[in-house]
Amino acid sequence: MLTRMQVEDFLFYEAELLDGWKLDEWAALYTEDARYEIASPATEDPINADPDQTLFLVADGIMRIRARAVRLSKKTAHAEYPHSKTRHLVTNVRVSPGNDDETRVRANFAVYRTKEETTTVYMGEAHLILVQDGDAIKVRRKRCILDLNSLYDQGRLTIIL
């Protein structure tokens, strides 16, 4: 099992990559069987919900994670070009053992996104499954649960949480 310090360092590194729009490097943090998910604010029991049976805002496997990274890096991603300024904050990191080589992580997050004159905040809790891959740490699953009743005030979700 990874230590809390190893997990925190990893999560801070992930936040740094996202804030720097280094999306190819961010996508490389994920395993070949990875899942990146954002539950809809209306999802009942978002921790255990099945994205194949319930509406999720994002339910990506590794191919879509990589495609999302490529798409958001292009000028044709109009909602994010020029890129928003983002600041990913990660707090209250909790670590517990998972199955076999897994470490289960829960962490709170707040992501500030500034575009033109507007700053929006996305906050919630991330549930991750991390694995050791040689000397590297990789994400097998990341599920973000937004602490929002809706995206009405935010308008849309065009960034990576």
C-alpha positions in Angstrom: 0.0 0.0 0.0 1.2 3.5 -0.8 1.8 5.9 2.0 -0.3 9.1 2.4 2.8 11.2 1.6 3.3 9.3 -1.6 -0.3 9.7 -2.5 -0.3 13.4 -1.7 2.8 14.0 -3.8 1.2 12.1 -6.7 -2.1 14.1 -6.4 -0.2 17.4 -6.2 1.8 16.4 -9.3 -1.4 15.5 -11.2 -2.9 19.0 -10.2 0.3 20.7 -11.4 0.1 18.9 -14.8 -3.6 19.9 -15.2 -3.0 23.5 -14.2 -0.1 23.7 -16.7 -2.3 22.1 -19.4 0.2 19.3 -19.8 -2.6 16.9 -20.8 -0.5 14.3 -22.6 1.6 13.9 -19.4 -1.6 13.8 -17.3 -3.1 11.0 -19.5 0.1 9.0 -19.1 -0.6 8.8 -15.4 -3.5 6.3 -16.1 -3.2 2.6 -16.5 -4.4 0.7 -19.7 -7.5 -0.4 -17.9 -8.2 3.0 -16.3 -11.5 4.8 -15.8 -12.0 8.5 -15.4 -15.5 9.4 -14.3 -17.5 12.4 -13.1 -20.9 11.5 -11.7 -23.8 13.8 -12.6 -24.9 16.0 -9.6 -28.3 14.2 -9.8 -26.8 10.7 -9.4 -28.1 8.8 -6.5 -25.3 6.9 -4.6 -22.6 8.4 -6.8 -19.8 6.3 -5.1 -21.4 3.0 -6.1 -23.3 4.0 -9.3 -22.6 2.1 -12.5 -21.9 4.5 -15.4 -23.3 2.0 -17.8 -26.7 2.2 -15.9 -26.7 5.8 -14.7 -26.1 9.2 -16.3 -22.5 10.4 -15.8 -21.0 13.6 -17.1 -17.8 11.8 -18.0 -17.2 8.0 -18.1 -14.0 7.5 -20.0 -11.8 4.5 -20.5 -8.1 4.9 -21.5 -8.8 5.6 -25.2 -11.2 8.4 -24.4 -8.9 9.8 -21.7 -6.1 10.1 -24.3 -8.5 11.5 -26.9 -9.8 14.1 -24.4 -6.2 15.1 -23.7 -5.5 15.5 -27.4 -8.8 17.4 -28.1 -8.4 19.9 -25.3 -4.9 20.7 -26.4 -6.0 21.8 -29.9 -7.2 25.2 -31.0 -10.4 23.7 -32.2 -11.5 23.0 -28.6 -13.3 26.4 -28.7 -14.5 26.3 -25.1 -10.9 26.0 -23.9 -8.9 28.0 -26.5 -7.3 30.1 -25.4 -7.0 27.8 -22.3 -8.7 28.8 -19.1 -6.6 29.5 -16.1 -7.2 26.7 -13.6 -6.1 26.0 -10.1 -6.6 22.5 -8.7 -6.6 22.3 -4.9 -6.4 18.9 -3.2 -7.1 18.5 0.6 -8.2 16.0 3.2 -6.4 13.0 1.6 -7.4 9.7 3.1 -5.6 6.4 2.2 -6.8 2.8 2.7 -5.7 -0.6 1.4 -7.5 -1.9 -1.7 -7.4 -5.3 -3.4 -4.0 -6.8 -4.1 -1.7 -4.0 -5.4 -4.3 -1.3 -5.0 -4.4 1.8 -2.7 -7.8 3.4 -2.3 -7.8 7.1 -1.9 -10.4 9.7 -1.0 -9.6 13.4 -1.3 -11.5 16.6 -1.4 -10.9 19.0 -4.3 -11.7 22.5 -5.5 -11.0 23.5 -9.0 -11.1 27.2 -9.9 -11.5 28.0 -13.6 -11.1 31.5 -14.9 -12.2 32.3 -18.4 -12.3 35.9 -19.6 -14.2 37.8 -16.8 -15.7 34.8 -15.0 -14.4 32.5 -12.3 -16.3 29.3 -11.6 -15.6 26.7 -8.9 -16.1 23.0 -9.1 -15.7 21.3 -5.7 -16.3 17.8 -4.4 -14.7 14.5 -3.5 -12.4 12.3 -5.6 -12.3 8.5 -5.1 -9.2 7.0 -6.7 -7.7 3.6 -7.0 -3.9 3.9 -7.4 -1.4 1.2 -8.3 2.3 0.9 -8.3 3.8 0.4 -11.7 7.5 -0.2 -11.2 8.7 3.1 -9.7 5.7 5.0 -11.0 2.2 5.5 -9.4 -0.7 5.1 -11.8 -4.4 5.8 -11.7 -6.6 2.8 -12.2 -9.8 4.7 -11.5 -10.7 8.3 -10.6 -14.3 9.1 -9.9 -15.2 12.7 -9.1 -18.3 13.5 -7.1 -19.3 17.1 -7.4 -20.7 18.9 -4.3 -23.1 20.8 -6.5 -26.9 20.4 -7.0 -26.5 21.2 -10.7 -24.1 22.8 -13.2 -26.5 25.7 -13.6 -24.2 28.3 -12.2 -21.1 26.8 -13.8 -22.8 26.5 -17.2 -20.7 23.6 -18.4 -17.8 21.4 -17.5 -15.0 21.8 -20.1 -11.9 21.1 -18.0 -10.5 18.0 -16.3 -11.1 17.8 -12.6 
